[in-house]
């Protein structure tokens, strides 16, 4: 089990824990633990932000903290976000849309979606209350990773590729139990850290992920690895917006 956990961390981060040849298979089989790794990433980012808020302007901290998150996750999901933006902007066949997502070049659609998402996420982080910045960033990363779990559980593969491992794992034996475990982890962390605010943040992240699945089904007839990446980035943003909005009312 230790090897599988190390492979899961190696897949989702650049932390040098060692990556075995069967890393992808192990990560897919343990996808229901994605929220736990998200909590760990969020904890690191939260401590980083909290320390910087004592010496730097909040706007600068927001940018640097997002940069820290993108760095520790290896920019994999951000790359998927850019490809997703290019794919949905192209007006043509499904096959051509998928080809465009695999293109190494970034077009106007990817650039626009990436720019808006990254800037808004950085601004949201900058607006977080320092007293709750650690909890908030933990929750946003938990929501981002849970979003990918939900996408694999409800989605179907648009083509054979990396996404197929995760979709198959979440559609195989004990698929409902795997989902329940992921949901239990996410909502337990949410309620413990931020109570109703955290609960709302996770729900909002889930809704964002489901919307991405709907868009992906329309444009690509299923989900791809890039779609998972986009779902991670957009679910994080949605949960941060929810935290900022709800925290003003409670």
N, C-alpha and C positions, 0 to 999 in steps of 0.2 A: 504493500500500500504506500510505503514511503516513496518508492520509485515513481508511482503514478502521481502522487502529489507534487513531486519535484518536476515532473513533466508538465503538469498543469500550470505551475508557476512559470516554468520556462516558456510555455506557449503564450501566456498572456503578458509576460513582462520580459525585460532584458536582464533581470537579476540572474547572475551567474551561478545557478544551482546545478547546472549540468543538464544536457538534453540527450535523452536516449533515442535510438533510431525509431522506436515506436511512440514517440512523443505525441503525434497527432491522434493516434488511436486512444491513448490514455486520456488525453485532454477531452476527447469527444465522450468517452465513457464516463468521465467525471464532470461533465458539463453542469450537472446540477449543483456543483460546488463553486461555480463561477462567482456567485455573490460573496463567498468567503474571501476569495482572492481580491475581489473588488473592494471589500472592506479593508483589506491589508494595504492596497494601493491608496485608498482614500485616507487611511491613517497616516501614511508617510507624507502624502500631499498636505494633509491638515496640519501636521506638526511643522512642516516646511513653511506653510503660509502663516501660521501663528507666530513663529519666530521672526519672520520678515516683517510682520505687521508692527512689531515693536520698534523697528528702525527705519521703515520705508513707507512711502505713501501707498494707500490702498490700491490705487490704479496700477501702480508698478507691481505690487504684490500679485494682483489678479493675473497679469500677463505672465509673470515669472512662475506662478504656481501652475497655470495651465501648461506652460512650457515644461515644467517638471513632470506633470502627468503624462504629457505626450512623449517625453523622453523615456520615462520608465516603462511605458507600454510599447516602445519601439516604433511609434508612429504608424503601426499597422492599421489601426482602425481609421485614422485620419486619411490614409491612402485610400481606404475603401469608401470613405465619405466623398472624396474628390471624384473617384470613378463612378460612384452612384449618381452624383450630380450630372456628370457627362452623359450617362446612360439615359436618364429620364428626360434630358433636354433634347436628345436626338429624335427627330420625327421620321421614323422608318420602321422596318421590320424588327421583330423580337430578336432574331438572330443577329442582325446588325447592331442592335443596342447592346447585346452581350459582348460582341466583338469590341465595341467602343470602350466598354468598361475594362476590357483586358488590355487596351492600348496603353502604352507607357506615357503617351502625351496627355497633358491635362488641358481640357478645353474650357470654354467660357462658362459652361454649366457647372463644372466641378469647381472652378475658381470662385464663382459667385457663391455657391452653397458653402464651400469651405471657409471663405472669408467671413460670411455672415455668421456661421456657426462658431468659428473660433473667436471672433471679436465679441459676440454676445456672451459666450461662455466666460471669457476673461472678465468682461464687465460684471457679470453675475457674481463671480468669485470675489471681485473687488468690493461688492456691496454686502458681502456676508458679515454678520456681526462677529467680531473677534472672539467673543465669549463662546460662540457656537460654530466657529469656522471648522474646527476639527470634526465635530459631529456632522456638519453639513456636507463636507467633502467625502466623509465615509459613506454617507447616505447616497450622494450623487453617483459614486462609483459602484455601490451595491445595485442601484437602480439601473445603471448602464449595463452591468453584467447580467442582471436578471432579464433585462430587455432582450439580450441575445438568446437566453434560454427559452423565453416565450416564443421568439421568432422561429427557433428550431422546432419547438413543440407544435406550433400551428402551421408552419410553412411547409413547402415542398421544394425539392431541389430543382433549380432551373436547368442545371446541367451537371454532369459528373465533375467533381472537383473537391476542393477542401471542404466546402459546405456540406457535401454529401455525408461525410463522416458524422457531423454533428446532427444533421437532420435524421439520419438513420438511427443514431444513438437515442435521440429523443422520441423516435417513433417505434422503437423496439420494445423488448420485454421490460415491464415495469415502467412504461412511459409516464403513467399518471403518478406513480410513486416518486419518480425522479422530479417531476414538476412540483409536487407537494413539498418535497424536501427543499427545493430551491426557494419556493414561496415562503416556507416556514423560516428559513434562514433570513431572507430579506426583511420580512415583516417583523420578525423578532428583533433584529438590529434596529429597524426603524422605530418601533415603539419604545425600545429601551433608550435610544439616544435622543429622539426628538418628539416622542409621543404622537399626537395627532398631526403635527407638521411633517414628521417623518413618514407616517402612514400615507398622507396625501402625496408626498414626493414620490414614493414608490408606485402608487397608483398612476400618477401622471407619467412616470417613466414607462410603465406598462402600456398605457394608452398610446404613447408616442411610438413604441415598438410595433404595436398592432397596426397603426396607421402606415408605418413603413412597409410592413408585410403586404397590406392592401395595395399600396403604390407599386411595390415590386411585382406582385401578381399581375397587375394590369400591364406593366411595361415589359417584364421579363418572364412572365408565366411561372414564377417561383422565386426562391431566394438564392443568392450567391454569397460567396465569401465577402465580396465588397458590400453587399446589402447588410450583412451582419456588422461590418465595421461602421457603416453609416448609422445603423440602429444603435450601436454603442454610443457614438458621439451625440446623436440627437436625443437619446433617452437621458443621458447625463445632463444636457442642456435643459430639457423639459423639467427634470427633477429640481434643478437649481432654481429655475423660474418659479416653480411651485413653492419651494422653501421660502424664497423672498416674498412672495405674495401672501402666503398663509401666515407667515411669522408676523406680519403687520396686523393681522386680525385677532391673533390669540394672545 
